[in-house]
Amino acid sequence: MKILIDAFGGDNSPQEVIAGTVAAVKARKGFTAVLVGNKEVLDVHISRYGYPQDRIEILDAKQVITCDEEPTVGVRTKPDSTICKAFKERKDNEDAKAFVSAGSTGAVLVGATLKLGRIKDVARPALCPVIPRLDGKNVFLMDSGANADCKAINLCQFAVMGTVYAKAMGVENPKVALLSNGTEDEKGNALCHEVFPMLKEMKGINFIGNMEARDVLSGEADVVIADGFSGNVALKSMEGAVKTVLYGVKDAIKGSLFGRIGGLFLKKRLNKLKNKLDYSKKGGALFIGVNKPVIKAHGSAGKETFKNAILQAVDYAEFDLADKITAALEDSGAANAK
């Protein structure tokens, strides 16, 4: 098994990408990491690490699609970019099972859709991050940014794909909720009003109703579905809130002598809380709905996030979600929808 990694994607590339890759291959056996990028530059950086040389390969790619470029134009005009070379390798080489990138989200999504193709009957793929909850379990948010504007049938398909994904991750009979501005059945915008009765009638979906953003981490739902705009706002609001709270606690502890003394007693529990809520430990968001696993990591991802995103890709490569999603779409009645 080979996992392709965009070595020049993200704010901290290539140093943090390489460091995370080395950490990943040291942490787990059974796969080879393929760094995609300028070989001359990568050779210089990799030489600084002690790493299993038979477990890390380089696929030379001289170009990079930046976040300032229009994604479709970048994918079409830069065939030697890290993203395009990775997708070509994935398509041509059966051993290449997944791709990880922290680069331009638009370019990754466009490239994945055009080069790998959508799973049969999927109208629109979606980004699905795994968000840690306080109870130690996870919630899957579909969509978190791939599709700003959606039709009701898209959200129905997100519910199906999210359910299949959650089951693959060990959740029995996942509870599905619709992100809205209230929990009452009649709450929401026109899209929510249209999709709500459709979700209630769908086979194979354990739909529990509307959910407000403040309750996403409550544990009431395992899968939360939304259009990409609303989902992205909810995701980044949660990330920002967690960072702010943890910073506030740290600042309060350092603010006085008694705070520092109390902090010594609470240090272990606070670290445990921080680790529970640290989304970087989950890696990245799966671009679910394309034929092969694509993991989109944060643009600001560091070594730990890259390591976990690569290990995440190894796990997903073994799930074989495509056939399960196609079957689930047919059973639910959401197949062949446009």
Residue pairs with C-beta under 8 A, 6 or more apart in sequence:
1 30
1 31
1 32
1 95
1 97
1 314
1 317
2 31
2 32
2 33
2 34
2 57
2 93
2 95
2 96
2 97
3 31
3 32
3 33
3 34
3 96
3 97
3 98
3 99
3 100
3 310
3 313
3 314
3 317
4 34
4 36
4 59
4 86
4 89
4 90
4 96
4 98
4 99
4 100
5 17
5 21
5 33
5 34
5 35
5 36
5 99
5 100
5 101
5 306
5 310
6 13
6 17
6 36
6 37
6 82
6 83
6 86
6 99
6 100
6 101
6 102
6 103
6 108
7 13
7 14
7 17
7 18
7 35
7 36
7 37
7 42
7 82
8 14
8 17
8 37
8 38
8 61
8 64
8 82
8 103
9 17
9 64
9 82
9 83
9 101
9 102
9 103
9 104
9 108
9 297
10 16
10 17
10 101
10 102
10 103
10 297
10 298
10 299
10 300
10 301
11 102
11 299
11 300
12 102
12 300
12 301
12 302
13 37
13 102
13 103
14 35
14 37
14 41
14 42
14 45
15 45
16 301
16 302
16 303
16 306
17 35
17 102
17 306
18 35
18 42
18 45
18 46
18 49
19 49
19 303
19 306
20 301
20 302
20 303
20 304
20 305
20 306
20 307
20 309
20 310
21 33
21 35
21 56
21 306
21 307
21 310
22 49
22 51
22 56
23 303
23 304
23 306
23 307
24 33
24 306
24 307
24 310
24 311
25 31
25 32
25 33
25 51
25 52
25 55
25 56
26 51
26 52
27 307
27 311
28 311
28 314
30 314
31 55
31 314
32 54
32 55
32 56
32 57
33 55
33 56
33 57
33 310
34 56
34 57
34 58
34 59
34 89
34 96
35 42
35 46
35 56
35 57
35 58
35 59
36 58
36 59
36 61
36 82
36 85
36 86
36 89
37 58
37 59
37 60
37 61
37 64
37 82
38 60
38 61
38 62
39 58
39 60
42 58
43 58
46 56
46 58
59 85
59 86
59 89
60 85
61 80
61 81
61 82
61 84
61 85
61 86
62 80
63 78
63 80
63 81
63 82
63 84
64 78
64 81
64 82
64 103
65 71
65 74
65 75
65 78
65 81
65 82
65 83
65 84
65 103
65 104
65 107
66 74
66 104
67 103
67 104
67 105
67 106
67 299
69 104
69 107
70 106
71 104
71 106
71 107
71 109
71 110
71 111
72 110
74 81
74 83
74 104
74 107
75 81
75 83
75 84
75 107
75 110
75 111
75 114
75 115
78 84
79 85
79 88
81 107
82 101
82 103
83 101
83 103
83 104
83 107
83 108
83 111
84 111
84 115
86 99
86 101
87 99
87 111
87 112
87 115
87 116
88 115
89 96
90 96
90 98
90 99
90 115
90 116
90 292
91 115
91 116
97 292
97 293
97 313
97 317
98 292
98 293
98 294
98 295
98 313
98 314
98 316
98 317
99 112
99 292
99 293
99 294
99 295
99 313
100 284
100 295
100 297
100 306
100 309
100 310
100 313
101 108
101 294
101 295
101 296
101 297
102 284
102 296
102 297
102 298
102 299
102 300
102 301
102 305
102 306
102 309
103 299
105 127
105 145
105 296
105 299
108 287
108 294
108 296
109 125
109 127
109 146
109 287
109 296
112 125
112 287
112 290
112 294
113 125
113 290
116 290
116 291
116 292
116 294
117 290
117 291
118 125
118 289
118 290
118 291
119 125
119 289
119 290
119 291
119 321
119 322
119 325
119 326
120 322
120 326
121 326
121 329
121 330
121 334
121 335
121 336
121 337
122 157
122 161
122 289
122 325
122 329
123 153
123 154
123 157
123 337
123 338
124 146
124 147
124 150
124 154
124 157
124 289
125 146
125 287
125 288
125 289
125 290
126 142
126 143
126 144
126 146
126 147
126 154
126 158
126 161
126 228
126 287
126 288
126 289
127 142
127 143
127 144
127 145
127 146
127 228
127 285
127 286
127 287
127 288
127 296
128 140
128 141
128 142
128 143
128 144
128 161
128 162
128 165
128 285
128 286
128 287
128 288
129 140
129 141
129 144
129 235
129 279
129 282
129 284
129 285
129 286
130 138
130 139
130 140
130 169
130 282
130 283
130 285
130 286
131 138
131 139
131 140
131 141
131 216
131 217
131 235
131 238
131 279
131 282
132 138
132 276
132 277
132 278
132 279
132 281
132 282
133 139
133 217
133 218
133 219
133 276
134 217
134 219
134 276
134 277
135 219
136 276
137 171
137 219
137 222
138 169
138 222
138 282
139 216
139 217
139 219
139 221
139 222
139 223
139 224
140 162
140 165
140 166
140 169
140 174
140 222
140 223
140 224
141 216
141 224
141 226
141 231
141 234
141 235
142 158
142 159
142 161
142 162
142 223
142 224
142 225
142 226
142 231
142 288
143 150
143 158
143 225
143 226
143 227
143 228
143 231
144 228
144 231
144 232
144 234
144 235
144 285
145 228
145 229
145 231
145 232
145 235
145 285
146 228
146 287
147 154
147 227
147 228
148 227
148 228
148 229
149 227
149 228
149 229
150 191
150 227
150 228
151 191
152 191
152 194
152 195
152 198
153 198
153 334
153 337
153 338
154 227
155 178
155 191
155 195
155 199
155 225
155 226
155 227
156 195
156 198
156 199
156 202
156 332
156 334
156 337
157 289
157 329
157 334
157 337
158 225
159 176
159 199
159 202
159 205
159 207
159 223
159 225
159 334
160 202
160 204
160 205
160 325
160 328
160 329
160 332
160 334
161 288
161 289
161 325
161 328
162 174
162 176
162 223
162 225
162 288
163 174
163 176
163 204
163 205
163 206
163 223
163 328
164 321
164 324
164 325
164 328
165 223
165 286
165 288
165 321
166 174
166 222
166 223
167 174
168 319
168 321
168 324
171 222
173 206
174 206
174 222
174 223
175 206
175 208
175 220
175 221
175 222
175 223
176 199
176 205
176 206
176 207
176 208
176 221
176 222
176 223
176 224
176 225
177 207
177 208
177 209
177 210
177 211
177 220
177 221
177 223
177 224
177 225
178 188
178 192
178 195
178 196
178 199
178 207
178 209
178 210
178 211
178 224
178 225
178 226
179 210
179 211
179 212
179 213
179 216
179 224
179 225
179 226
179 230
179 231
179 234
180 187
180 188
180 192
180 210
180 211
180 212
181 187
181 188
181 189
181 212
182 188
182 210
182 212
183 209
183 210
183 211
183 212
183 215
184 210
185 196
185 209
185 210
186 193
187 210
188 196
188 210
191 227
192 210
196 209
196 210
199 205
199 207
200 207
202 332
202 333
202 334
203 331
203 332
203 333
204 328
204 331
204 332
205 332
208 220
208 221
211 220
211 221
211 224
213 234
213 237
213 238
215 221
216 224
216 234
216 238
217 238
224 231
224 234
225 231
226 234
239 279
242 277
242 279
246 273
246 274
246 277
249 270
252 259
253 259
253 260
253 262
253 263
253 266
254 260
254 263
263 270
275 281
280 298
280 301
280 302
280 304
280 305
280 308
281 304
281 308
282 308
282 312
283 295
283 297
283 305
283 308
283 309
283 310
283 311
283 312
283 313
284 295
284 296
284 297
284 298
284 301
284 305
284 309
284 312
285 295
285 296
285 297
286 293
286 294
286 295
286 312
286 316
287 294
287 295
287 296
288 321
288 325
289 325
291 322
292 322
293 313
293 316
293 317
293 319
293 321
295 309
295 312
295 313
295 316
297 305
297 306
297 309
298 305
301 309
326 335
329 335
